[in-house]
Amino acid sequence: MRKKLLCTILIALLVISMFSGCQLEQNGIEKPYDAAYYDVSQFYVQYMEFTMRDAAHAAKFCYFEDETAKELYLQSAQKYPTISYEIIRFEKLSDFLWVIEVHVTDGMHPNGVYFVNYVGIIDNNMMVYRNSRKLPAALTEGLEIEDYEVHGPDIVK
């Protein structure tokens, strides 16, 4: 009787631990416990991959205050295409805002430069905000956003 009870308790604990694990496997990909974190990071990686081969498509991921800003982005991306990138930091600031620090090598910065971007979610739509000044108040309410700057070995202040 005791052995059956102990065995039942052990099996129940095993089943509970399996269902409450921190990682889920879906289609062979380990997914972190926070599905939004995974989705946002994948969104940002897609954006960065497009910056290397199709700036017009990458622009669809970004918020621009007007068409002039979008055109400047496209002109710069065409003149100085992204060669490589490395995500240095990816941090969740709230349920709807993440900050990403990325080291980018492009035609203008052959030694690389650090950029800070944000991914925000408004009305279930993700958007890359290329700096903190462009963040809508709805995303920053109750948060203190640090004053990040572009910085690198060849940036003169």
Summary of the structure (lengths in Angstrom):
residues: 157
radius of gyration: 21.1
end to end distance: 76.8
largest distance: 77.6
contacts: 390
relative contact order: 0.12
helix: 39%
strand: 29%
